[in-house]
Amino acid sequence: MKKYLIWFGIAMLSLLMIFGIYIYIDHIIHTDDSPTIVKDGKDKTKEEYIYKEDLLLLGYSVDEIKIIENKISNTDVKNYLLEKKYDNLTKFATSPYFKAENIERYESYYTKNNEYSFDNIVIYVEIGLDKEFYTDITEITNHDEIDAIVNKYYKLPSNFTPNDLVSIDAKYKKSNYDYTLRQVAVEPLYSMIDAAKKDGIDLWVVSAYRTESTQTSLFNNSKNKDGLEHALLYSAKPGHSEHQLGLAVDLNLANSKAHFEDSKEYAWLKANSYKFGFIERYPKGKEFITGYGFEPWHYRYLGVELATNVYIDGSTYEEYLIKHSK
């Protein structure tokens, strides 16, 4: 009899322990202050497991749900991904640049451009390429920073003028025109042109800072002479030019018909400009990203470290900023 009482006591203790564990788990799942689990750099809460059933009902497979759990936060799943099933969600989500709030844009852009990889689709949408150039424009506020971006989606404030412009020395140009550039870029420009000369390469400035009114005239002249399509490809609208930013120069022959790309000067610049803080801003084959035709004469100052990183990355500045966004 005593043996049976002992076994009965053990059995009751086991039941109580199981019941206690159940109550604890139920409390964890249904309280707002449930503990956070960190997995693969993503904060997760027990509440996340509630959405598994919703994702299954939408038609996602167990394997797809595992990817969603590992790549997308609980908050983003709840806010953006429970209305319908997205055919390529898990493919887009593997991109490190993925943002759940843009899933509709990714899907839409992919239907029109399925020749691109899913990773590139994400990058291009984050750049803004799913929208027409000169639409959804943002006015920048960091125009005094050397890493500021100005393009067909980002513009300068009206009549913006840098406050540290200096004249370029006559030694580095063949015109009497008073070309100016921001002070931070002038000495690096001189160093680059001097280094090129030591290698038997002759470089000179043919354009630098431009006012908004000058850019307006250039754009209108290009449109009147060669048509709107040509103007949009080779001339920026006012407020959208890197020249107005005061950190860009055109060298030697700023003319697409002059074939500067076939010159030894261009070959030298392509191989060496980043060492002095300049990048080739509008490279060949990237016109659909930059919005501009190939301009082998146009160089943008970013500082040696950033220019070197962009050069090594082998991408446009637009792509680089998405890949390395903070």
N, C-alpha and C positions, 0 to 999 in steps of 0.2 A: 504493500500500500504506500509506503514511504517513497519507493522508487517512482510510482506513478505520479505522486504529488510533485516530485522533483521535475519530472518530464513535463508535467502540466505547467509548472512555473516557468520553465524555460520557453515553452511554446507561447505562453502569454507575453513574456518579455519580448520575444521575437516579433509578435504581432504589434506590440506597442511601438517597437523601434521602427517597423515598416510604416505604421500609421504616422509616426512622427516625421519620418523622412518625406512621406507624401504631403503632409501638411506644410512642411518647409518648402518643398518644390513648388507647391501651389501658391504659397505666399510670394516666392521669388518671381514667378511668372506673372502674377496679377498685381504687383505693386509697382508704383511709378519709380520708386528709388531702387530698382533692381540693379545688382552689381554689373559692372562693365567688364567685358572680356575683350582683350586686345589680341587680334589674330591677323597676321599679315599686314600690320599697320593700320587696320580698320577697327574702329570701336564698334562693338556689337553688344546688344542687350538680349535678355531672354525673350523680350517681346518680339524680336525678329522672327522667331520660329512660328509665330502666328501667321506670317505672310506666306509660309510655304504652301499652305492649302490654297490661298488665293492665286499663287503663281501656278500651282498644279491645275486649278480650274481654268486658268487662262490658256493652258495648253503647253506650258513649259515642261520639259522632261526633268527627271531627277538630276541628271548630269548638268543640265542647263541651270537648274536652281543652285547647285553647288557653286558654279561659276559666279552666279549673281550674288550669292552669300559672301564669297571671297573677295569680289571686286567692287561691290556697290554697297554703300552704307544703308542701314535700316531706314534712315530718314529719307534718303533719295528714293528707295524702293517705294515707300509709303506715299511720297509726294508726287512722283512722276511715272511710276511703272505699273500701276495696278488698274489702269483704265482699259487696257487692251494688250494683246500679245504683239510684240515687235519681233519680226522675223529674224533680224540680225543683231538683236540686243547683245547676246553673249559674245559675238564676234567684235562688236564695237567696244564692249566693256573690257576686253583684254588690252586695249590701247591705254597706255599710261596717261594719255591726255583727255580721256573720256570724261564727259560731264553729263550726268543723267538728265538734266533739264533740257539738253539739246538733242535728245533721242529722235524726236520728230524730224528735226533738221537733218540729222545723219541719214535717216531712212529715205527722206525725200531726195537728198543730194545723191545718194547711192543709186536710186532708181534711174537717174539720168547720167551717172558717171561710174558704172559698175566695172570699168576697166582699172580703176584705182584699187589699191589694197584697202582693207578696212581701217588700218592705222592711218593711211593717208587721207581717207575720207574724213576721219575725226579731225586731223590737223587742218585740212582745208576749210572745214566748217568753222573751226575755232578761229581761223584767220578771218573768215567772213565771206569766203568765195561762193557760198550758196546764195549770196545776195548780189545784185547788180552793183558794179562799181559806182561810186559817188551816191550810194544810198545808205541809209542807216549810219550816218556820219557822226563821229564823236569828236568833239573839240578837246584837244589835249591840254593838260595843265602842267605837264613836266617838261615844257619846251626849253627850259634852261639846262636840262640834263643832257649829257652827250649820248645817252642811249635812247632818247626820245624817238618815237617812230612817227613819220608823216607819210601818208600814202593816200589811196583813194577811199579809205574808210576813216582815216584820222586826219584832222586838219588843225591848223594853227588858229589862234584867236584873230579876229579881224585886225588888219594893219599891224600885225606883230612885227617887231624889230628887235633883234638881239641887242643887249646893252653893252656888249664888249667887242664890237667889230673893230678890226684894225686893217689898215691898208696893206696889200701884198706888195712886197718890194719889187721894184722894176726889174731886178735881176731874174725874176721868176715868171715873167710874162713878156710878150712881144707887142703888146698894145699899150697905148698911153692911157687907156681907160683905168679908172681907179677901182680895181677889183678889191673887195674886202672879204674878210672871213672872221669867224669868231677867234678870239685870241688863243683859245685852247688848241686850235687846229693849225695855226700858222707855222709855228716852229716845226712840228712834225711834217708839215708839207714841205718846208724848206729842206729838212733832212732827207726826205724821200727823193726830191728832185736832185739834190747834191749827190746822193748815193747812186742814183741812176747815171748821172754824168760821169762818175768815176768808172762805171761799167760801159761807157761809150753810148749811153742812151740820153737823148735830148728830150726833156719834157718841159712844158710851159703851160700856164693857166690861160684858159680862154673864157672861163665863166666861173663865178663864185657866188657870193651873196646876191640875192635879188629882192627888191621890194615887192610888195603885193601888186602894186600898180604896174611894175615892169613885167611881172609874170602874167598879168591880165593882158597886156599888150602882146606878149610873145604867143600866148595861147590863141588870141584872136587873129593875129597875123598868120599863124600856122593854119588855122581853120580856113581863113579866106584864101590862102595860097594853095593848100594841098587838100582841103576838105576836112570835115569834122572827124572822120575816122582816123585820119593821119594825126590830127592834133591830139586826139585822145590817147593815141599810142605813144607819141613822142614829146608831148608837152603836158605839164600838169595844170589843172585849173588853179586859179589864185587861192592861196591858203593851203594848198596840198603839195607844194614843192619843197623838197629838201634844200633847195638853194635859198629859200626864204628862211629856213631854219638856221642858215649860216654855217653849216657843217659839211657842205658838199662843194666839190669843184669839178669842172669839166677840163680835160687836158687835151691839148694838141688839136684834135679835129672832132668837133662836136657835130658830126654830120653822118647820117646813116649811109649816104652814097659815097663817102670817102674811104670806106672799108678799113678803118683803123684797126679792126680785129686781125688783119693780115700783117700788121707791122711788128717789128722787133720791139717797139716801144710798148705795145699792148702785151706782148709775151712777157716782158720784164715786169710790168705792173701786175699782171695776173699772178706771177710767181713771188712778188716781193712787197706789194702794197700793204699787206696786213702787218708786216714787220714794223711799219711806221704808224699803224693805227687806222688804216683806210681799207675799205672793202669795195670790191666791184659790186655795185648796188643792183644793177639790172642785167644779170647774166643771160646768156643765150639758153633757150629751152625752158626758161622760167617765166615767160611773158604772161602766161595765164595766172600766175601767182602774184607777180609784182604789178601787173596791169600796164606795164610799159614794154615797148620794143627793146631789143638788145641794144644796150648803150655801153660799149667797151671803153668809152672816154669818161664816164661818170663814176666818181669815187666819193664815198661817204666816210667821214671820220667818226670812229667809235672809241678810240683809245686802243692801245696795243693789246691789252689783255682780251677785251671783248672781240676786237677784230680778228685776233688769232683764233679764238674759239669758234667764231662764225666760219672762218676759213677751214679749220679742221673739220667742222661739222659738214661742210660741203653743201650747205643749204642757203636759201635766201634769208634775209634778215627776218622776214615775216614768219617763216617756218621755225627759225631758231628761237624766236621769242615764245612761240607756243611750246616748243619742246623744253624750254628752260624757264617757263613762267614760275614765279614764286608762289 
